[in-house]
Amino acid sequence: MKKESKIFVAGHRGLVGSAIVRKLKSDGFTNFVLPTRADVDLTRQSEVEKFFDSERPEYVFLSAAKVGGIHANNIYPADFIYQNMMIQNNVIHSSYSFGAKKLLFLGSSCIYPKFAPQPMKEEHLLTGALEPTNEAYAIAKISGMKMAEFFNKQYGANFISAMPTNLYGPGDNYDLQNSHVLPALIRKFHEAKEENKSFVEIWGTGKPKREFLFVDDLAAACVFLMQHYNEVGFVNVGTGEDVSISELVEIVKNIIGYNGELKYNSDKPDGTPRKLLDVSKINALGWKAQVSLEEGIRKTYQVYKESL
């Protein structure tokens, strides 16, 4: 990419897309096309084709997606599979049809089998059954990654995919019904501290282990891959380290300064027992995560407080 290259970041208002735009601007890129949903409904093929025909972006970061935590994925599976497949089908196909030089598609660590070997390597994809609570989202993401791969194989399109682990950071969703675990914990502990609540309920047993990546680190990885990676296979993006949910709870609790009791609700689902990525591939390419979990949570909590 040249500094003046025309860049389309799909989903630029979201957690990932906004971080990618921040990173690109900080690196000196200046030519962006950033339509809102009111401008272009990415689930509508005709609107997407009209947009691409008019704007002709050279580089496409496909971060637009319908996302949510265990609860949302469990309750709205039809919405998750339909909306995500429509978005990625339209953007990937139009990127090819209207001559984009390169596209980067963002997957999700839920694409891996529920009981995949740990840490999960890229070759573990499609080797076992998925976690039922987010199967619809995972199938959509797998389809998007395979679509990018097959356009590369059949047409020689330089379409690549990055597969990030669990993300958090500025711009996250803090809705307790639809958010992921880390922003939900930040909100729960903040409100409990402000309201002097005697306890905080934690969903599940606290035993599952998760890896968390600060979203600005992901953005740096995406820009790095766009500039340096041109292979067919997708690339894991993570820290290579994980913590149990109970360990995460203690970190968030201490950062926020909440002193009450914790009550784990084991009637709530735990989801996949463990999700840790093998990041040796991207590390060998020359990229590593820079932000520690505690540092990232502190930064995220500061932004959250400023937004209230």
Secondary structure, 3 states (H helix, E strand, C coil): CCCCCCEEEECCCCHHHHHHHHHHHHCCCCCEECCCCCCCCCCCHHHHHHHHHHHCCCEEEECCCCCCCHHHHHHCHHHHHHHHHHHHHHHHHHHHHCCCCEEEEECCHHHCCCCCCCCECHHHCCCCCCCHHHHHHHHHHHHHHHHHHHHHHHHCCCEEEEEECEEECCCCCCCCCCCCHHHHHHHHHHHHHHCCCCEEEEECCCCCEECEEEHHHHHHHHHHHHHHCCCCCCEEECCCCCEEHHHHHHHHHHHHCCCCEEEEECCCCCCCCEECECCHHHHHHCCCCCCCHHHHHHHHHHHHHHHC
